[in-house]
């Protein structure tokens, strides 16, 4: 994957993320005068993000704040937020005078695309041109930065800028694997054998959360293990109908239920949040945790046991994409400061810092990445992307699908709905959401 410049260590395939959206594109610029030189004396930039201070992004962005204040003379008012807090209140807050100047937001049709279609995000075309961010973002990474007038990703104007990549993989506790004589699985059968060994020893194999995203990502991973690129494109961009009783999703839902019945997933997962599952893994209570690269830096910092990672065995695809994106609300008071801050997060210094703390930078010099754990993270990502293996995320197609997936999987685990009933319900909700988005295409 190449653009005018090599997108650093995140060597993605051009075809991996370039999708065909069904809507037209907004060819207009932001109509704001953009300059790379900003005088921030006596001014304040309000910044929201939801990264932990010990994550690669948190470390890098704190350094970016310091550099920004030194270069511009402005003061940064940093307001950390929870992922759920931003996700559930964004439309209301951004439509008020309380909007920040720049904030981290989730990419995809249902999130950034929705806000862009509602007129709540600033068109960044002029800023992209002025700062040259398009030269730093390979075409596949630009997929989640661009949205058409319907809010469908892949074409149209820039409404966000990613400065890192991400993907989902298995984290495993090497000490527990050694204790119970379990080998790192390379096939799905070996994965299930490993889980069976742990369960027989009285250890629940998987740290899980059905109240938030982790179980939904495992569900989607299982679907991806039976899917191809055409299925992913149809699922994400509505090019063809998606059959929720087909071999991809029906396999995923039934397997989740089977794994719960076998004790591989705790019944308590219905009420667990992502933080609960991650802390369970950190504390050595579960030998495996299937989740995103955004946890990597935290595990480096907090895990006492030895640990490592592996990609989901038996699948060429996994959930993943560019990272979350910087967006500038339409009601932001200091857009010029916001653009300058975004540019600093794309600088070689900040990108290298991110890469050496477990992140996946999009514009770093590969030779500047010296940390062994970071090299491991990047190697797995490159293995995945070299085989066109980024499948995006399950909740992206519609604004309500994140909550609907979580609710459906909770019903599956607590036994109020069968696997077939969950598939039927999710299929109807998906179709209704897509119909609302595509009406008028």
N, C-alpha and C positions, 0 to 999 in steps of 0.2 A: 504494500500500500504506500503509494508515494504521491506527494503533491509537489509544489515548487521546492519545498524542503522536506527532507526525510523526517517523518513524525517520530523521531527519537526511537527509544527502545520499544515503543508500542507499534511494532511493525505489522499493521493490519493488512489484510487483503482488500483491495479496492472493492471487490464484489461482495464482501462480507456484509456490509450494511447499506449499500446503495439500493434504496427501495423506490418503487414507482408509486407515488401518491395519486389519488384520483381527482384531487381538486386542482384548480389553477393556482398560480403563484401571484403574490403581491410584489409587483416590480418596483414599487415606490420606495424611496429611501426614508430615513427617519426625519428628514427636514430640520435637523439640528446641526448647527455649525460645530464641527468637531476639530479640536486641536490637540496635538500631543503634548503641548506645553500648558500646564495648569498652575494657576496661582491659588493656593488654598489657604493663605494666611487669614486667620480669623473665621474660618469656615469649618464645618463639621460634616463628615461622611458617616451616615448611619448604615451599618452593615449587619445583616442577619446571616447566620449559617447554622447548621445542625451537626457539625462534626465534633467529636470529642477532642479535647486538647491534646491527647496523646496519639491520635490518628495521624497518618502521614499528611493528610490534607490540613488537619488542625495545626500541626507543627509548621507546615509551609505557609499557611495563611497568616499565622501570627507573625512570622518573619516578614511576610508581605505588608502587613499593617505597619510594622516598624519602618520598613523601607519607604512606604508610601508617605508616612508622616515626615520622614527626613527629606524626601524629595519635593514635596508639595507645600509643606508648612501647615497642612490641615491637621485636624484632630479626628481620630476615628472613634465613633461611638459604637462599640461592638456589643450586639445583643444576641447571645446564643439562644437558639430555639430548639425545641424537640422536633423531630421529623413529623410526627403526627400533628403537632401544633401548627406548623406551617402548612401542612397538606390540607387540614380541615378548615383553616381560617383565611387562606390566601386571598380568595376572591373578595371576601368582605373587607379585609384590611387594605388590600391594594386599591380598592374602590373608595378609599377615604383619604384624609389628609395625614394619616398615620403611617403611610407607606414608607419603607426604608429607601435609601438611595440605590442599594445593590443588595441582592440576596441570592443565596444558593437555593435552587429549586429543582425538583425532580423532572427529568426530561420525558418526552413521550406525548402521544395524542391526548391522553386523559388528564395530563397535568399542565406542562408548559404550553402544549398546543391549545388546550381549553382556554387558558388565560390569554394567550395571544389572540385567539378568535373573539374573545370578549373585549378586546381593546385595552387590556390591563397591563400589557408589556410594551416597552419601547422597541420599535423597529431599529435594529442595530446595524443596518446595511452601511450607513455612512461611517460609523465607528470602525466597522470591520475593514472597510477600505482605507481609512486613515491610518489605522494602527497595523494593518497587514496581518490580521489574525487568520485570514483565510490561507495565507502562506504557511502558517504553522499547524493548520488542521488538515489532515488528509481528508479526501472526499468522503470516506466512510464515516469519519468522526463528525463531519458536517451534517450528516443525516439527522441527528437529534438536535441540531442547532437551528434548523430551518423548518418553518411551518407555513402552510398555505392559508388562505382565508377561512378554511373550514377547521383549521387547527391540526391538520394531518401532516406528520413529519415527512421530511425527505425532499421537499421542494418549497419554493416561495422565498421569503425573506428571513434574515437572521433575527431570532428573538432571544437567543442565549448563546453563551460561549462555554464549552467544556475545556477544562485544562488538565483532565486526567481520564484514564480509562478504568474499567472495572469488569469483573466477571465473578461467577459463583463456582466454588469448588468445595471439596471436602477438606476440612481441617481434622487432623487426627492426633491423639495423645500417644506419642511414641512410647512413653513409659508404660501406659496401660496395654498397648499392643505387645510390648515385650513381656510384661507380667503374665499375660494370658496366652502367650505364644501365637499371636495372630500376625499373619503377614499382610502387607499392604496389598489390597485387592487390585487386580488388573482386568477382571471380568465381572459382569453382574453376578454370576454364580458365586464367585469368590467373595464379593461384597456381602451377599446374603449368608454365606457360610461364616464370614467373620461376625456378622451380627448375631447369628445363632450361637456362636461360641461365647460371646459376651453374655447373651441372655441366659445361657445354661449356667454361667458362673454367677448369676444374680445381678448383672450389670445391664442397665438399659443402654443400648448402643448409641442411640441418637439423642442429642440435645435438640429439642424442638419447641417451636412456638406456632400455635394456630391462631392466636389472637392478633398477630402481626405477620410480617412477610415471610419468615423462614419456611414454614410448611408450604405456602403457596409456591415458593421458588423450587422446592423439592418436587412438588406436584408437576410443575411445568418442566422441570428437568426430565422427569420420567416420560412426559409426553414427547419432549424433544428427542429422547432416545429411540422413539419409533417414527420420527418425523424426518422430512427433508426440507430443503430451502424453500421450495414452492409452498409448502404448508405454512412455514413461518411467515412468508410474505403475505399469504392470504389472511392469516390470523391477525397480523399487525396492520395491514393496509387495505384490507377489504377487497382484494382483487378477485377473490372467489369465496363462495360460502364455506363455512367451517362446520363440519359435522361433529358435534360433541359426543355422539355415540360411536364415532369412528375409532380406529385402532389406536390413535395417539392418546386422546383424552380418556377414553374408557379404560385403557391400560393404566394410565397414571392414577386415576381415582381408585380403581380396584386395588392397585398395588399399595397405595397408602393405607387402605383399610386392612389389607392382608398383613402389612407390617405392624399395624397397631394390634391386630388380633394375636400376632406372634410375640408381642411384647417388645418389639424393636422401637416403637414410639410410645411414650408414656401417655396414659389417659389424661394426665394432668396438663398435657400440651394444649388442651382446649382453652385454658385460661392464661397460658404463658405468653409473655411478650418477648420480642427479640432480645431485649436486654437480659431477661431471665435465662433464656437459652444460652446466650453468649457467656454469661457469668457461670452457668452450670459447667460449661466446657472449661472455662478458665480455672475453676476450682477443682477440676479433675473428677467431676461426678459423672461425666459421660465421655466415652472415648472418641466420639465423632460429632462433628457439627458441620452441616452443609449450609454455607452462607457465603457472603461476598468478600471481595478483596479489601473492602473498607474496614474489616475487622483486623487485618493483618498487623498493622502497627500497634494496635492495642494488645494483641496477643504477645508480640515481641516485648512489650513493656511490662505486662502483668502476669504472664504465665510462668509458673515456677517449674512445671514439668516440661520435659522435652516434647516438642511437637513439630509436625511438618504438614504437608498438603499433598493431595493428589486430585486429578480431574476425575469426574464421574466416569467409572469404567463402562465400556461397552457403548459409548455414545460419542458421536463426532461433534455434537453441539451442546452448549451449556448456556444458561441465561447470562447475558452480559451485553455491554455496549460502551459508548463513551460514558464518562462519569456524569454526575449531576452538573447542572449548568449555572453560570452566573446570569442572572436576569436583572434588568433595570426597569422598575415599575414606571408606568406612564406618568404617575403622580410624583415621581422622585423629584426632589428639590435641587439636587446637585448631580445632574447627569454627567457633567464633564469630569467631576471627581470620580464618579463610578467607573467611567471608561478608563481613567488612568489607573485605578486600582486593579481592574481586570487585566490591564496590560502588564502590570507588575507581577501578577500571579503567573503570567505567561513567560516571564523573563527566565533566561538560563539559570540564574542563581536560585530562584525559587523552585523551578522545575527540578533541578538537581537535588535540592534539599528534600523535596517530596519523594523522589525516586530512591534516595538513600535511607528513607524512613518507612519503606514498605508501600509506597504509592506507585501508580503507573502514569508517569508524566507523559504529556503529548508533545513537548517541545524541548526535551533535555538532550544533552550530548551523551550518547551511550557510554563513552569512556569515563564520564563523571560518576557513573553508578558503581560504587565500590563495595557496598554492603552485601554480604553473602546471602542473607535472608531475602533482601530485595531482588537479587539476581535470580533466586529460586522462584519468587513470585512472577517475575517478568518472563522467565523461561516457560512456565506453565501457560501464561497468557499467549506467548508467541506460538506455542504448540497448538493452542486452541484456534487462534486467528489464522494461522497458516492453512488450516483445513476449513476455512470459512465457517467457523463454529460459533459465532456469537448469535444467539437467538432472541435477544432483547428480553423483556420481562412480561409475565403473564397478565398484569393488570393494565398494560398500556392501551389496549384498544378503546376503552370507554372511560368516562370520568368516574363511574360508580363501580367499576369492575374490581378494584382493589378490595373494597369492603365486601362485595358479593362473593369473591373467591374465599376470603377469610371466613365469612359466615357459612358458606357451603361446606368447607372443610371442617369447621367446628361441628356442624350438624352430622357430618360423616363420622367424626371421632366419638361424639356423644351418643350415636346410634339413633338419632331422630330421623335420619334419612339414609336410605341405601345408596350404594355407589351409583346405580342407575338413576335414582331420583335426583341425586346431586348433579349428575351430568345433564339431565333434562332441565333442571332449574338454571344451572349456569349457562346452558345453551340458549335458553329463552332470554335470559338477562343480557347475554352478549349480543344476541340478534337485535333486541330492542335498542340497546345502546348504539350499535352500529347504524341502525335505521335512523336514529335521531341525528347522528353526525352526517350521514351521507345523503339525507334528504335534500334534493335539489342538485345532486351531482349530475 
